[in-house]
Amino acid sequence: MPTAERYLKTSDLPLEIPVFPLRGAILLPRASLPLNVFEPRYLAMVDWALRHDRIIGIIQPNGGAVEQESPLGKHCDLRAVGCAGRLSSYQELDDGRLIITLTGIVRFRITSEVSADTPFRVMRASYEEFTSDFEHGRGESEVDREKLLAVLRKYLDANHLQGDWNSIMRASSEMLINALSVMSPYGPEEKQALLEAGDLKSRADVLIALAEMELASSGGEPGASTLQ
């Protein structure tokens, strides 16, 4: 059963979920996030998720002087809002690493931390303010898709990147906006703004504004960042 059909309301999801804190990484409903997992604590988290409901929350650390991609220990402040995803693909490598993919379901707000005897962190999550995430394609009609595509083309051209325009043109506005937000090369603050945007139109507007600012700062010339 596709992920989008498996979770239709808040009661379909657990209230306590393991979280993977990653700076500069977000997940959004029905978008995919591939991850290379190698730290023992997160290998244990994947094993735990596979034995339970396959749900993992992606959330960013909350600022601070420490700049590790995933801060050590259990005491780093986390952002209030993340996104729950289902572990939708899993591959073991000979060197012990795991290549997994999470498919986004719904955003959540942390309400408290669970005192769990695990090397990874477990949070109590509330999904109530994000119930619109369950509605496939909600708000697509409000998106200025023509402007989004025009700015995307300029961004790709300026950075000497190739886009699969056949796939881009076939993609729904929701899939395009959320996938671009997840893949975008922006910093933690910009990524969090994309995550917390209230609707698809707002998220598309943020994407457009970020791309236009980068193009303006580089004079439309190739920049240092790339859309990965």
N, C-alpha and C positions, 0 to 999 in steps of 0.2 A: 504494500500500500504506500503511495507517495506520501512524503512528509506532510504536505499541505492538507491531505485528507485525513491524516492520522490525528492531528491536533486541531480541533475546531473551537475550543473554548478553554477558559482558564482551568477548569476542573480536570482537563485532560493532562495537565502537567503537574509534576511534583512541586510541593512548596519548599522543599529543601534540595538544593542542587550544588554539585561541585563546580567551582569556578576556576577558570584559567586566566589569571591576570597577564595581559600582554599590552605593553605600551605601543601605541600607534596602530593597534589592531581593533577592528570592530566587526560585528556580524549583524545582518539585517534579515528580516523575514524573507524566506524563499531564496535568499542568496547563499552562495557556497563559500566556505573558507577552508582552503587546504592548509594543513599544519604538519610540520616535521617535528615529531615528539622524541626527545632523547633524554631529558632529565628524569632521574628515577622517580621523583614525586609525581610527575605528570604521566609517566608510564603507568604508575600505580593508579592514577586517576582514570586513565582510559580503561584499565582492567576493571576497576570498580564500576564505571559506567556501563561496560558491556555486561556485567553481572546484574545490573539493575535495569534502569529504564533508558539507557543510552543518551541521557540528556547531560550536556555540559554548558555552562554559562561562560561567555567571553566578556571580559570587563577590563577596563584600563586601570592601571595604578593612578592615584590621584596626585600628580605633581611631585614635589619634593626634590631634594638635591640628588638622590640616587637615580641614575639613568639606565639601570639595567632594563633590558627588554622585559624580563619577568623577575621582579624583585624577590630576593631570598627571604625565607622566614614567613611568618604568618601575621606580622604586625604592621605591614605597610598599608597606609590608607588606600582605599579603592574608590573609584567613582561610584556615584549612587546608582547609575543606570547602566545596564549591560543588555545582552541579548542571549536568550537560551537557544541552543541548537541541538539537533539530533545527530548523533554520530552515524553518518550515512555511508561512509566507506572506510575501510581499514586494511592496511597492508603491513606485514612484518618484514623487515629487512634483515639480511644476514648479520649486520653489525649491531643488532638489538634495537635500532630505531624503529619507530612506527610512522607511517605516512597515513594520516587520517583526513577525512573531510567532514566538516560540520555543515549542516543545512539549517539555516535560520528559521525559527518558528515565531517567537514573540519577544519583545523587549520586556525587561523586568526592572523593578526597583528593589534594591537591597533593603530589608527591614531589620535584619540582625545577623550576627554570625553564629553558627552552630558550633558548639564545643565538641569537635569530632576527633577521635583517635586515629587520624589519617595524616599522611605527610602533605596533603593538599587541603585547601580551604573549602568549607561548605557553608553556604549562605541560605538564609530564609529569603525567599523571593516573592514579591507581590507583582502580579501581572495586570491588576484591575485597570490601571490608567492607560493600558496599551491594548485594550481589547480590539480596537480597530485593526491591529496587525493581523488578526485572523481573517480579515476580509480581503480576499485576493483581488488585487487591482483597484482597491478603493482610492479614489481621488485622481485616477489617471486622466480624467477628462479636464482637470484643472491645470495640467502640466503644459508648459510651452515647449512641446517636443521639438518643434522646428528650430527654436533658438538653442536648445540643449545640443542638438545634433550639429548645428553650425559652429558652436563654441568647441565641441569635442573635435570636430575636424580641424579647426585652427590649432588646437592644443597638440593634436597628434602630428600635424604637419610641422609645427614649430620645434617639436622635439624629435623629428625624424623617426616617428613611430608609425607602424602600419596597423590599420584597423581592419577587422573582418567585416566589411560593410554589408555584406549579404546577411550575416548573422545579426549585426546591429540593427538593420532596418526591419528584420523579422521579429526582433525581441519586443516584448511588451514594454511600455514605459516604466512600469513598476520594476520589472526585471532589469532593465537597462540602468535605471537610477540607482537601485540598491546594489547592483553588481559594481558599477562605477564607484560608488561610495566605499565599498569594501576594498576594492583594488587600488584606490587612489593613493598617491605617494605623500599625502599631506601629513603634518605633524599631529601630535596627540590632541591638541585643542580643536583643530579643524575637524579631525575625525570624530571627536565627541559631539561637535556641533551637528555633523551629518547624522550621527546616531540619534540624537535627541530631537531632531527636527520634527515638528508636530504632524506633518503630513507629507505626501509625495511632492506636492508643489513646493513646499518650503525646502525640502531636501534638494530638489532640482535647482531651486534658486541659489542655495548655498554652493552647490557644485559649479554652477555658472559663474557666480561671483568669485570663487577661488581661482578658477581657470582664467578668468578675465584679469584678475589682479596679477597672476603669474605672467601672463602674456604681456601685460602693460609694463611690468618691472623688467622684462627681458627685451622689450621692444619687439616682441613677436619672434625673436630669434631663439634658436635651440637653447634650452636651459639645462641645468644640472639634474633636474628630477625627471623621472620617467614614469609612465603609467604601467605598473607591473601586473 
